[in-house]
Amino acid sequence: MNLSALRTSGLLFLVLVAASRMLAGEDNPYKGTWRGPSRFGAAEQVLIIDKVGGQWYVIGLVLDKGKRVTQFNSQDVTFDAEKGLSYREAFKMPGTAPAQVTLILDKDKTQLRAVTVLPDKTMVEYKLKKDTGTFKGSDLIKKPEVKPPVFAADDIARLEGTWQGKLSFEVDMFWTLRRTKDDWKVAGELKKGDKLVARFDGVSVKADSQTKEIVFTADFKTIVYDFGSKATFAASANANELQYRVLESGKINGRTFGPMFRVGMETPPEKPPIPIVKNPVKKPMNDADVLGAGGGTGLAFTPNGKQLVAGNQRGSVHVMNVEDEKIVQTIDAHKDGVSALSLSPNGKILATGGRDKLVKLWDLETGKLLHTLEGFNRPVTAVTFSGDGNLIAAAEAQATQTGLPPAKIMIWQATDGKRTMVAPSDATGLAFSPDGKTLVSNGGRYTNPKMGAQTIFSIQFWNIKGTLAGAVQGNVGIIYRVRWAPTGTLIAWSGENNQVFVYDRATSKVRFVLPVNERYIHDLAFTRDGKKLVTLAEKGVVRVWDMGTGKQIATSEDHLGPVRHLALSPDGTRYAVAGAGQPHVAIYALPK
């Protein structure tokens, strides 16, 4: 992010997060004001390491010619006498991704070596010197009012009781929280069916009336795959539902789970299964000789909803009337299989991506090849049109060996096939913003040392000239698809971590975390009005979610084997699914 963007934002965020392990001692040599270069070009920074309201913080100021441009705050502050002081920058402005910083004090205690690791793993080093000037923490930072924990606060008291929820698709979790006179007691069990899998006692239990959470460490008596032998949770609740976050564990720090429901109360019932149109697409799309044993590789309804387009691993694309099941067009698109497809908004141009590293544009009505778009070194993984149909974006698979050319995303003009953008990233999901000015992809990844060096996959935002315009932490685990709501600022992504994230680009915040409870969520789609989101899990479970509340509306599991591809009809009344290794396509009714 450049200085002008920082300056024009005019936003100062004072979200001060208490350190997970506080620095000890008033005479700590790191305490004070430090000044030196920053990662923002010619600008310098001032770091204030201070004790405010009984807590330690690292506050940063970015200065341009002595004038304050912006301010950042720290999260997850930790201190180790040998390894130094570590924290994560808390910029919450578009285009400024958080960086992990480690400060190491030199021997004479007058200089800090700052090692900054950016989300893309780029490492930047600079040195800061002790500053004796006018920048003082007490002068620049408003001291927060610190109140002692109030264990009897009404919002925290709602947590008391026994709760039941899903840890995974097969494992149920039970928590019991009880408040004593001066403390809280926590215990829990994990069950797979009727079989007890693990039991834990909560230790170091703390209640915080400001965050309305209880924080505790679960000491599991049996090692649990997802959490390891110990995990630290934070839990909050309303009258009937409990949500919890994993603060620290062996594998899945930062993830949010829930809801859990009170035992003894009726779990809110799901609506009846979606009415099924019993596979009206029998022939020839249900014929193994059409899709082949490899199954479908992409689906799309035409804008009028009267035809369905399906690709397969044999390299062909079939266009079929939905009502009379007649194939009206067959295109031999790619010699090594179709790996992705997309229809232009007016339904006239079909874009296909293949394992032959090519993107091709076709006249859907005549089957005529319009353009062949080249430039990839590996199979194409995603293609998508902009909302006005003028641009087509595509991505390729990541390199699996060192020394190979890096993966990239490219954009072309749909009218003449002229390439207009190249960006260095791989992705399996792409989507344009409704105005066509921003492209979102799911290809970013970096390693978070605080999560056991586990790879974190991120969502990246690109302007159509190829400049990275921002990034958001996505999943611990591969992200399969990302979608942008046609009429607004909501973006949803899914993958292999049991959840779907719904992010609001306007506020730069995650609006909902949908507890899908199936590990592999292969596809998802917004309705045209953006009011519903439909998710598809590999085992064939389709769920419909209300984007106003984040609540599940309905579900259907009556599908013909494993499915991986989903398409919604334009009027939002039906959806189609294609199998993984299944030769058929099926169409079902969707609740209005």
Secondary structure in CASP SS format (residue, H / E / C, confidence):
PFRMAT SS
TARGET T0000
AUTHOR 0000-0000-0000
METHOD secondary structure of the structure
MODEL  1
M C 1.00
N C 1.00
L H 1.00
S H 1.00
A H 1.00
L H 1.00
R H 1.00
T H 1.00
S H 1.00
G C 1.00
L C 1.00
L C 1.00
F C 1.00
L C 1.00
V C 1.00
L C 1.00
V C 1.00
A C 1.00
A C 1.00
S C 1.00
R C 1.00
M C 1.00
L C 1.00
A C 1.00
G C 1.00
E C 1.00
D C 1.00
N C 1.00
P C 1.00
Y C 1.00
K C 1.00
G E 1.00
T E 1.00
W E 1.00
R E 1.00
G E 1.00
P E 1.00
S C 1.00
R C 1.00
F C 1.00
G C 1.00
A C 1.00
A C 1.00
E E 1.00
Q E 1.00
V E 1.00
L E 1.00
I E 1.00
I E 1.00
D E 1.00
K E 1.00
V E 1.00
G C 1.00
G C 1.00
Q E 1.00
W E 1.00
Y E 1.00
V E 1.00
I E 1.00
G E 1.00
L E 1.00
V E 1.00
L E 1.00
D E 1.00
K C 1.00
G C 1.00
K E 1.00
R E 1.00
V E 1.00
T E 1.00
Q E 1.00
F E 1.00
N C 1.00
S E 1.00
Q E 1.00
D E 1.00
V E 1.00
T E 1.00
F E 1.00
D E 1.00
A C 1.00
E C 1.00
K C 1.00
G E 1.00
L E 1.00
S E 1.00
Y E 1.00
R E 1.00
E E 1.00
A C 1.00
F C 1.00
K C 1.00
M C 1.00
P C 1.00
G C 1.00
T C 1.00
A C 1.00
P C 1.00
A C 1.00
Q E 1.00
V E 1.00
T E 1.00
L E 1.00
I E 1.00
L E 1.00
D C 1.00
K C 1.00
D C 1.00
K C 1.00
T C 1.00
Q E 1.00
L E 1.00
R E 1.00
A E 1.00
V E 1.00
T E 1.00
V E 1.00
L C 1.00
P C 1.00
D C 1.00
K C 1.00
T C 1.00
M E 1.00
V E 1.00
E E 1.00
Y E 1.00
K E 1.00
L E 1.00
K E 1.00
K E 1.00
D C 1.00
T C 1.00
G C 1.00
T C 1.00
F C 1.00
K C 1.00
G H 1.00
S H 1.00
D H 1.00
L H 1.00
I C 1.00
K C 1.00
K C 1.00
P C 1.00
E C 1.00
V C 1.00
K C 1.00
P C 1.00
P C 1.00
V C 1.00
F C 1.00
A C 1.00
A C 1.00
D H 1.00
D H 1.00
I H 1.00
A H 1.00
R C 1.00
L C 1.00
E C 1.00
G E 1.00
T E 1.00
W E 1.00
Q E 1.00
G E 1.00
K E 1.00
L C 1.00
S C 1.00
F C 1.00
E C 1.00
V E 1.00
D E 1.00
M E 1.00
F E 1.00
W E 1.00
T E 1.00
L E 1.00
R E 1.00
R E 1.00
T C 1.00
K C 1.00
D C 1.00
D C 1.00
W E 1.00
K E 1.00
V E 1.00
A E 1.00
G E 1.00
E E 1.00
L E 1.00
K E 1.00
K E 1.00
G C 1.00
D C 1.00
K E 1.00
L E 1.00
V E 1.00
A E 1.00
R E 1.00
F E 1.00
D E 1.00
G E 1.00
V E 1.00
S E 1.00
V E 1.00
K E 1.00
A E 1.00
D E 1.00
S C 1.00
Q C 1.00
T C 1.00
K C 1.00
E E 1.00
I E 1.00
V E 1.00
F E 1.00
T E 1.00
A E 1.00
D E 1.00
F E 1.00
K E 1.00
T E 1.00
I E 1.00
V E 1.00
Y C 1.00
D C 1.00
F C 1.00
G E 1.00
S E 1.00
K E 1.00
A E 1.00
T E 1.00
F E 1.00
A E 1.00
A E 1.00
S E 1.00
A E 1.00
N C 1.00
A C 1.00
N C 1.00
E E 1.00
L E 1.00
Q E 1.00
Y E 1.00
R E 1.00
V E 1.00
L E 1.00
E E 1.00
S C 1.00
G C 1.00
K C 1.00
I C 1.00
N C 1.00
G C 1.00
R C 1.00
T E 1.00
F E 1.00
G E 1.00
P E 1.00
M E 1.00
F E 1.00
R E 1.00
V C 1.00
G C 1.00
M C 1.00
E C 1.00
T C 1.00
P C 1.00
P C 1.00
E C 1.00
K C 1.00
P C 1.00
P C 1.00
I C 1.00
P C 1.00
I C 1.00
V C 1.00
K C 1.00
N C 1.00
P C 1.00
V C 1.00
K C 1.00
K C 1.00
P C 1.00
M C 1.00
N C 1.00
D C 1.00
A H 1.00
D H 1.00
V H 1.00
L H 1.00
G C 1.00
A C 1.00
G C 1.00
G E 1.00
G E 1.00
T E 1.00
G E 1.00
L E 1.00
A E 1.00
F E 1.00
T C 1.00
P C 1.00
N C 1.00
G C 1.00
K C 1.00
Q E 1.00
L E 1.00
V E 1.00
A E 1.00
G E 1.00
N E 1.00
Q C 1.00
R C 1.00
G C 1.00
S E 1.00
V E 1.00
H E 1.00
V E 1.00
M E 1.00
N E 1.00
V C 1.00
E C 1.00
D C 1.00
E C 1.00
K C 1.00
I E 1.00
V E 1.00
Q E 1.00
T E 1.00
I E 1.00
D E 1.00
A C 1.00
H C 1.00
K C 1.00
D C 1.00
G C 1.00
V E 1.00
S E 1.00
A E 1.00
L E 1.00
S E 1.00
L E 1.00
S C 1.00
P C 1.00
N C 1.00
G C 1.00
K C 1.00
I E 1.00
L E 1.00
A E 1.00
T E 1.00
G E 1.00
G E 1.00
R C 1.00
D C 1.00
K C 1.00
L C 1.00
V E 1.00
K E 1.00
L E 1.00
W E 1.00
D E 1.00
L C 1.00
E C 1.00
T C 1.00
G C 1.00
K C 1.00
L E 1.00
L E 1.00
H E 1.00
T E 1.00
L E 1.00
E C 1.00
G C 1.00
F C 1.00
N C 1.00
R C 1.00
P C 1.00
V E 1.00
T E 1.00
A E 1.00
V E 1.00
T E 1.00
F E 1.00
S C 1.00
G C 1.00
D C 1.00
G C 1.00
N C 1.00
L E 1.00
I E 1.00
A E 1.00
A E 1.00
A E 1.00
E E 1.00
A C 1.00
Q C 1.00
A C 1.00
T C 1.00
Q C 1.00
T C 1.00
G C 1.00
L C 1.00
P C 1.00
P C 1.00
A C 1.00
K C 1.00
I E 1.00
M E 1.00
I E 1.00
W E 1.00
Q E 1.00
A C 1.00
T C 1.00
D C 1.00
G C 1.00
K C 1.00
R E 1.00
T E 1.00
M E 1.00
V E 1.00
A E 1.00
P C 1.00
S C 1.00
D C 1.00
A C 1.00
T C 1.00
G C 1.00
L E 1.00
A E 1.00
F E 1.00
S C 1.00
P C 1.00
D C 1.00
G C 1.00
K C 1.00
T E 1.00
L E 1.00
V E 1.00
S E 1.00
N E 1.00
G E 1.00
G E 1.00
R E 1.00
Y E 1.00
T E 1.00
N E 1.00
P H 1.00
K H 1.00
M H 1.00
G C 1.00
A C 1.00
Q E 1.00
T E 1.00
I E 1.00
F E 1.00
S E 1.00
I E 1.00
Q E 1.00
F E 1.00
W E 1.00
N E 1.00
I C 1.00
K C 1.00
G C 1.00
T C 1.00
L E 1.00
A E 1.00
G E 1.00
A E 1.00
V E 1.00
Q E 1.00
G E 1.00
N E 1.00
V E 1.00
G C 1.00
I C 1.00
I E 1.00
Y E 1.00
R E 1.00
V E 1.00
R E 1.00
W E 1.00
A C 1.00
P C 1.00
T C 1.00
G C 1.00
T C 1.00
L E 1.00
I E 1.00
A E 1.00
W E 1.00
S E 1.00
G E 1.00
E C 1.00
N C 1.00
N C 1.00
Q E 1.00
V E 1.00
F E 1.00
V E 1.00
Y E 1.00
D E 1.00
R C 1.00
A C 1.00
T C 1.00
S C 1.00
K E 1.00
V E 1.00
R E 1.00
F E 1.00
V E 1.00
L E 1.00
P E 1.00
V C 1.00
N C 1.00
E C 1.00
R C 1.00
Y C 1.00
I E 1.00
H E 1.00
D E 1.00
L E 1.00
A E 1.00
F E 1.00
T C 1.00
R C 1.00
D C 1.00
G C 1.00
K C 1.00
K E 1.00
L E 1.00
V E 1.00
T E 1.00
L E 1.00
A E 1.00
E C 1.00
K C 1.00
G C 1.00
V C 1.00
V E 1.00
R E 1.00
V E 1.00
W E 1.00
D E 1.00
M C 1.00
G C 1.00
T C 1.00
G C 1.00
K C 1.00
Q E 1.00
I E 1.00
A E 1.00
T E 1.00
S E 1.00
E C 1.00
D C 1.00
H C 1.00
L C 1.00
G C 1.00
P C 1.00
V E 1.00
R E 1.00
H E 1.00
L E 1.00
A E 1.00
L E 1.00
S C 1.00
P C 1.00
D C 1.00
G C 1.00
T C 1.00
R E 1.00
Y E 1.00
A E 1.00
V E 1.00
A E 1.00
G E 1.00
A E 1.00
G C 1.00
Q C 1.00
P C 1.00
H C 1.00
V E 1.00
A E 1.00
I E 1.00
Y E 1.00
A E 1.00
L C 1.00
P C 1.00
K C 1.00
END
